[in-house]
Amino acid sequence: MKYVILGGLLLAAYALANTDWDSRSEWRRARAEARRERVEVMHQAARARAELRRDAAEVRREAQRDARRAREGARRAARQWRESYR
């Protein structure tokens, strides 16, 4: 009788161990998937930041160009005003 119980316990232990390995592999797959998704989100965020930096640089260049044109226009107007009083 004790051999039957011992055999049953061994079968139960094997079944539990096998289930544990299955759940571990599912857990590993889930962690790997979560890691891949996190990496993809990080890449998307990096691409968005790079795009924002490019847009900001373009706006900054345009503002500098407009400011330079305004300074040149003011200088030209001041020069014409000075020459008109000579």
C-alpha positions as CSV (number, residue, x, y, z in Angstrom):
1,M,0.0,0.0,0.0
2,K,2.8,2.4,0.9
3,Y,4.3,1.8,-2.6
4,V,1.1,2.8,-4.2
5,I,0.9,6.0,-2.2
6,L,4.6,6.7,-2.9
7,G,4.0,6.1,-6.6
8,G,1.0,8.4,-6.5
9,L,3.0,11.1,-4.8
10,L,5.8,10.8,-7.3
11,L,3.2,11.1,-10.2
12,A,1.6,14.1,-8.4
13,A,5.1,15.7,-7.9
14,Y,5.9,15.2,-11.6
15,A,2.6,16.7,-12.7
16,L,3.1,19.7,-10.4
17,A,6.7,20.1,-11.5
18,N,5.7,19.9,-15.2
19,T,2.9,22.5,-14.6
20,D,5.4,24.7,-12.9
21,W,7.8,24.5,-15.9
22,D,4.9,25.3,-18.2
23,S,3.9,28.3,-16.2
24,R,7.5,29.4,-16.0
25,S,7.9,29.3,-19.8
26,E,4.6,31.2,-20.1
27,W,5.9,33.7,-17.6
28,R,9.2,34.0,-19.6
29,R,7.3,34.5,-22.9
30,A,5.1,37.2,-21.3
31,R,8.1,39.0,-19.9
32,A,9.9,38.8,-23.3
33,E,6.7,40.2,-25.0
34,A,6.5,43.0,-22.4
35,R,10.2,43.8,-22.9
36,R,9.7,43.9,-26.7
37,E,6.7,46.2,-26.3
38,R,8.6,48.4,-23.8
39,V,11.6,48.7,-26.3
40,E,9.2,49.6,-29.1
41,V,7.6,52.3,-27.0
42,M,11.0,53.6,-26.1
43,H,12.0,53.7,-29.8
44,Q,8.8,55.5,-30.7
45,A,9.4,58.0,-27.9
46,A,13.0,58.6,-29.2
47,R,11.7,59.1,-32.7
48,A,9.1,61.6,-31.5
49,R,11.8,63.5,-29.5
50,A,14.0,63.6,-32.5
51,E,11.2,64.9,-34.7
52,L,10.4,67.6,-32.1
53,R,14.1,68.6,-32.0
54,R,14.1,68.8,-35.8
55,D,11.0,70.9,-35.8
56,A,12.3,73.2,-33.0
57,A,15.5,73.7,-34.9
58,E,13.7,74.6,-38.1
59,V,11.5,77.1,-36.2
60,R,14.6,78.5,-34.5
61,R,16.4,78.9,-37.9
62,E,13.3,80.6,-39.4
63,A,13.1,83.0,-36.4
64,Q,16.8,83.8,-36.7
65,R,16.4,84.4,-40.4
66,D,13.4,86.7,-39.8
67,A,15.2,88.6,-37.0
68,R,18.2,89.1,-39.4
69,R,15.9,90.4,-42.1
70,A,14.3,92.8,-39.6
71,R,17.7,94.1,-38.4
72,E,18.8,94.6,-42.0
73,G,15.6,96.4,-42.8
74,A,16.0,98.6,-39.8
75,R,19.6,99.4,-40.7
76,R,18.6,100.2,-44.2
77,A,15.8,102.5,-43.0
78,A,18.1,104.2,-40.6
79,R,20.8,104.7,-43.3
80,Q,18.2,106.1,-45.7
81,W,16.9,108.4,-43.0
82,R,20.4,109.7,-42.2
83,E,21.2,110.2,-45.9
84,S,17.9,112.1,-46.4
85,Y,19.1,114.7,-43.8
86,R,22.5,115.2,-45.4
